[in-house]
Amino acid sequence: MNKQVLQFIIEEENPNGIIECSVDDWFGISYKIPRNKLKEASSLEYINNTGVYILFGDDENTAEKIAYIGEAEDIYSRLSQHNKNKDFWNECVVFVSKDNSLNKAHIKYIEHELYEMSKKASRYIIKNESSPTKSSLSNADEIRAEKFISKIKIIANMFGYKLFVSLIDKKDKEDKTLHLTNNGIEYAHGMMTDEGFVVLKGSKVKEGVFESLSPSLNGFFEKERSSTDLVDNVYINDHLFSSPSMAAIAILGRNANGYTEWKNKDNVSLKKLIGGE
C-alpha cells in the first residue's frame, strides 16, 4: 500500500484560518484560504505563482455544495478578481509549484482533468460554465501534470473536500448492493460506505409523507425530497445519507429502521450482515 506523508502548517491561535500543506516528494504546495483571510494570504510565499485553484461554497436556496475550478498564472491576482465578481464562495484551495515550473499548458491540462473528475464524482454543483480546454502535452509533461493531479486529489480530500472522490467503489457494487422494499414493491438500492449510506442512481421514492413520520424529521424529509439529485421521484445521481435509517426514511416517507429494512439479494438484513444479531 502506497503511503503519503503530508505536513500541515496552521495558525496556532486560529486552526480555522489559512492552512499550508506540503508533501515530502512533491514540488508543489497547497493553501486552504478562508475568503475573509484573502488579504492576509497576499503574504504567502508562493501565492503569486502559476497554478490551479478551487472555490467552495453553498447554494443559498438548496444548501447544495458548490465548487468552481480555475487556473491562473498569478493565483493571488485571480482570487482577488473573484473576490469582487463571484459571491457564492467562502473558501478556496490553491495548488501551485514552489519553483514556479508549471506553465500555462500544464495548468490548462490540470484544470480540465480536475473538472472532468469532479463532474464524474457528482459530489458538488460545478459552477464552471463549460468544460475547460485541455492542453496537448508531451509524454514527459503529461506525466508531470498527472503526478500533480494525484497530489491535488489527496490534499483536497484531507482538507475535507471530497470533490474528486466517487461515493461508491464500482467494483463493490454487485456484491454489496442492498435493496429496500415496501409492500412487495422495490423502491431503492444502496450500499454502506465508510462515509454513511449511499442510495444508488435510479432508486425511487414513495410518493407522499405519512403520519408515522416523527415531527422532528419533517425538516430533514423536506430537504431530502427537494434535493437536486431527485427528479420526478427518481434519484438521477448516487446520493449520500448519514445512515441507512435516514436513507430509508427519506425514501419511504415514514419512520424506518434501515438496519432491518435494507436487505441483500438473499433477503438478509443489513443488521445481520454486519453481525448485529
N, C-alpha and C positions, 0 to 999 in steps of 0.2 A: 504494500500500500504506500503510495507516494504521500509524503507529508510536507507541509509548508510551515516555515517559521515566520510569523508576522510580528512586527513591532509597532505598537500604538503609542503615540505621544499626545497626552491630553493636558489641559489646563488643570492644575492641582485643585483650584477652588471652584472650577466650573466644568465638570465632566460632560456637560451637555453643550459645551462651546465647540471651538474648532478642534478637530482631531486629525492628526497626521498619521499615515500608515505607510510603512515600507516593508519589503520582503527581502530576505537575505540575498537571493540570487537574481534580483530584478533591478534593471537600470531605471525603473520608473519610481514615482512616488504619488500618493493619493492624499487628498484633503477632503474631509467632510466639513462643510461650512454652513451653519445656520444663516438664513438671509439677514437677520439683524446683526450678524457679525461680519458682513461683507466688507465694510470699511476697514476693519481690523485685518482682514485677510490680505489686504494690499501689501503687507509687510512680509508675507510668507516667501521663502527663498526662491521657490520655483514657480510661483503663481502666474508669472508673465510668459512662461514657456508655452510651446505648442503642445496641444493635447486634445482630449475629449472630456466632456462633462455631462452630467445628468441632473436635471432639475426635478425635484419631487414635491408633490402637493396633493391636495384632496379636492374633489368636486364639491362645491358648497351646497349643491342641491341633492346629490345622491350619496355623498361621502365616499364615492369610489376613489381609489388611489390613481394618481396621475403622474406620468413621467414624460419628460422631454429630453431627447438625446441630441447633443450637438458637438461641434468641433470648432476649434479656433487656433490661429497662430499666436494669439495672445489671449490666454484664458481669462485673465482678470478683466481686460477691456470688454470682452464679450459678456461676461457676467454683469458688469456694470450697465451694459446696454439692456440686458434682460431685467435688471432691477427697475428700469424705467418703463419697459414695454410689455412685460409679462407679469400678470398679477397672481396666478394660481399657485406659484411655488413658495415653499417656506424653508427649503433646504436644498443644497446641491452637493454632489460628489464630483471631484475633479481628479483626472488621471493625466499626468504629464511625465515626460522623460527628464531625469535630473540633468543629463548632459545636453538637453535640447536636440537630440539626434532624430526625433520624429519629424518627418517633413509633411507637406500637405497631402501627398499621395498616401502616406501611411495612415494619417488620421481620417481621411475620407474612407479608406478601406475599413478601418476600425469602426467608425461611426455606422457605416452600412451594416456590418456584421452584428453590432450591438442592437441595432434597430430590428433586424430580422429575428434575432434570438428573443428579444422582448415580445415581439408580436406572436411568436410561436408559443412562448410560455403563457401568454394571456393572463398575466397577473395584474397588469396596470392598463389604464387607458393611455395610449401613447399619443401625445399632443402634436407630434410631427405631422405636418400636412401631407407629406408623401415620403416614400422610401428614399433615403439619401443615395446619391450616386456612388457606385462602387468603383474605386480606382483599380487600374491594372498594375500589378506589381511583379517584379522579378521573383523567382523562386526564393531567393535569399531574403528579400524584403517581405514576402508573404509569410515566411516562417517567423520572422521578427515580429510582424504585426500579430500573428496568431498567438505567439507567446505573451505578448502584451495583453491581448484579449483574455487569455486564460487567467492572468492575474486580476484583471478587472472583475471577472465573474466571482472569484474567491473573495476579494475585498468588498465588493458591493454586498455580498451575502453576509459577511462579517459585520458590516455596518447596519445590518438589519433590513436591507433591501433585496428581496428575492426576485428581482426583476427578470433575471435570466434563468431562473430555476423552474422547471416544469412541476406542476402539482403532483404528478404521479410518474412512476417509472413504467414506461410502456411494457417492459419485459415482464413486470409482475402482474400486469392487468388480467391476463387469462386465469392465473392461479388464485389471485386474491380478491377477485370481484365478488361483492355481496349484493343481495337483491332485497328490495323492500316491496311487500305486497299488502294489500288491504282488501278483504272480502274476495280473495281469489284473483284480484287484478294486480299485476305487477306495475308499479309506478316508477321505480327508480333502481339504479345500480350504482354502487360506490365502493370505496376502498379506504381502509385505515392507513394512515401515513404517519411519519414522525411528527407532522405538524398538527394533525387532527383527523377529520374525516372528509374525504373528497367525494362529492356527488358527481358522477360522470356525465359528460356531454350526452344529450339525448334522453336523459331522465325526465319524467313528467311530474307535475304536482297535482294533487287532488284539488279540484275547484272548491272554493269556499273556506270558511273557518267555522269551527264547531264549538258549542257551548262548553265542552270539556276542556278547552284551551284555557290555561290559567291566565287571569288578567295581567299578571306580571310579565307574561310572554307576548302580550299584544304588540308592544313596540318592536321587539325582535322579529315577530312574524311579519308585520307590515314592511319593515326594512328589507327582509329577505324576499318577500313577494314583489318588491319594486326593483330588485337587482337588475342591472343591465345584462346579466348572464341569463336571465329568464325572459323568453319571448313566447307569447301565446301559450303559457303554461309548460314550456319545454326549455330545458337548460341548453343553451347554444354553446356554452363553454364548461369545462370542468370547474366545479365551484367548491371552495373550502369552507368547512364548518369547524367549530371548536371541538365538537364531539359527535358521535353517531346519534345521540339522542336529539341534539339540536337540529341535525340534518333531517331526522325522521319527523320532528315537529313541523319544520318548515314545509315538508312535502305533504304530510297528511292533514295538517291544519288542526291538530289536537295534541294533547299530552301523549308522549310516547317514550318508552324505554328502548333506545336504539340498540342496546346490547342484546336484547331479546328479539327485537323485530327485524334487524338486519340478519340475513341468513345466506349461506353459500349455496351452490348448486345442488348440494345433497341435503338441503334443509337443516343444516346445523347452524345454530345461532352463533353470533359473534361472541357472546359470553362464553360459550363452550369452547370456541376456537382459541380463545386467549387464556383458557384454563380457569375461568371464573366460576365454574360449577362442575 
